[in-house]
Amino acid sequence: MSLEVYKGIVEYLRTERSGLLATIVKRIGSSPRGEGATMFLGEDGTTFGTIGGGSLEREVKIRSESVFMEKKPDLFGYRLDAKSVEDEGMLCGGNVDVLIEPVLLGHLGIYEEAKKLLTERKKGVFYVKLKPNYSKSLFTSDGRLVGDALSEAERVLLEKNINAKKPIEVDISSFIIPLQVRSQLYVFGAGHVSKYLVKIASLVDFSVIVIDDSGEFAKKENFPDAEAVYAVPFEESFDLLSFTGEEYVVIVTRGHKSDTLCLEEVLKRPFRYVGMIGSKRKVRAVFEYLRAKGYDEALLKRVHAPIGIEINSETPQEVAVSIVAELIKERGEYFRNVR
């Protein structure tokens, strides 16, 4: 779930505008975004968040007219076939089920609470029923229910699934959808520092994807706490990753050249945080190269390099602690500023 999405919904509803919410509730195979990814489409065509872009979001917009008019949800399956994958330059292919919900003024309280929970990094789960009538509720980790009424059995079901990590299909017309509070972290490099970094970051609610161009190092068994591990050339990996402006990026590859390549690619995209390992001398050289290529000084100032909080770290374990400490600091400052 994206804070940007719920900020947009609340803003629209408070000004008596509407829209629709699209959520990936099921995925088979691979796709640009995973289960739980959301997008808000305002009535004026403005979008907040993404469920993967390209043909999938075009299909949502095609179906949006009937959702807007009838104020009823729409659940549809979509196949990212070989042709659409090739046309859109993605290294993905699979099946996804997408739930489109009308964003109703009567549910303003639900979305205000969702935004509040996200900024406070607290848990919650939605319960969405499509039939016989559309209804939506939000159950919080402290036992409160916001929105449409539920039976006692349904409340118990939500309480049991308060820690759900992805949408759950209760039956053919009911879904439990978690309000995700884990932050997306991309780690470029699968060396010694990354092993400890992934373990520690996962403990503090980062969902981690590891990328390395060596299949010898980029193995899931080396990173059991990672959401995914990709063994692909760094330049190709960006076709597998989604950048919405809320992602955290750590660059700790084996060499100067690949560090520079990854940083340059990240700077072409929206991000929440990016940090690169290296000595002050190496960092100066990389920045001089990027300035010569025309990168804006204000953008370069957003790069945390050398990465990590200064704690006189030496071992890979200590370096990982300093990096995660900086991630926590930056995440905390961001959420404090958006309340």
Secondary structure as UniProt FT lines:
FT   HELIX           3..14
FT   TURN            15..16
FT   STRAND          19..29
FT   TURN            35..36
FT   STRAND          38..42
FT   TURN            43..44
FT   STRAND          47..49
FT   HELIX           54..70
FT   STRAND          74..80
FT   HELIX           82..87
FT   TURN            88..89
FT   STRAND          94..103
FT   HELIX           105..107
FT   HELIX           108..119
FT   TURN            120..121
FT   STRAND          124..129
FT   STRAND          135..140
FT   TURN            141..142
FT   STRAND          145..147
FT   HELIX           152..160
FT   TURN            161..163
FT   STRAND          168..171
FT   TURN            172..173
FT   STRAND          174..178
FT   STRAND          183..188
FT   HELIX           192..203
FT   TURN            204..205
FT   STRAND          206..212
FT   TURN            215..217
FT   HELIX           220..222
FT   TURN            224..225
FT   STRAND          228..231
FT   HELIX           234..237
FT   TURN            238..240
FT   STRAND          248..251
FT   HELIX           256..267
FT   STRAND          273..276
FT   HELIX           280..292
FT   TURN            293..294
FT   HELIX           297..300
FT   TURN            301..302
FT   STRAND          303..304
FT   HELIX           316..337
//
